[in-house]
Amino acid sequence: NEAPMIREQVVEKMAGIARGRSFVLDLSQVSLVSSMGLGTCVDLRNCAEKAGLQPTVYGMNRHLTDLFHLMRIERLFNILKTSHELDKVLAS
């Protein structure tokens, strides 16, 4: 189970991001997500909020979009659909 190790590494990186900025999960190379993966996404979202960051997801394919919607997870994140939207978020 890699989830705790991933969480620890990501949370360490969050500490170096200024409050008010976006924390972006880039899922553009992800085709499927397990229940453990969904739990990790939600856990990282909660960590981002505690760190004063805006939880954001980018690059979801149709399957992931449907899954996030079905599980009602999409309401927890700012969802970026285009590279233009991502560029704007990263530039701010």
C-alpha positions, -999 to +999 in steps of 0.1 A: +000+000+000+017+032-013-010+056-002+005+066+032+039+071+017+025+093-011+004+113+014+035+120+035+056+131+006+028+154-008+020+169+026+057+178+030+055+196-004+023+214+006+041+231+035+062+250+010+032+264-010+019+299+000-016+299+015-043+308-010-025+291-039-039+260-057-029+225-049-033+206-082-038+169-086-028+162-122-048+131-132-041+134-170-020+102-170-045+082-148-070+060-165-085+042-135-087+049-098-094+023-071-114+030-039-080+035-022-070+060-048-103+079-043-097+079-006-062+093-011-076+121-034-100+131-006-074+129+021-050+151+000-079+175-005-084+177+032-047+183+038-047+210+012-076+228+028-059+226+062-028+241+046-049+270+032-047+258-004-074+254-030-078+217-039-079+214-077-080+185-101-068+186-137-069+162-166-096+138-157-108+115-185-145+107-190-143+076-167-128+096-138-152+125-143-181+101-141-166+083-111-160+116-092-196+127-100-211+093-090-192+095-056-200+132-053-163+140-049-163+166-077-179+191-053-148+189-031-125+202-058-120+230-083-120+210-115-099+222-145-109+208-179-084+225-202-047+233-203-056+270-206-074+268-172-044+250-157-020+276-170-041+304-155-042+287-121-005+280-121+003+316-131-016+330-102 
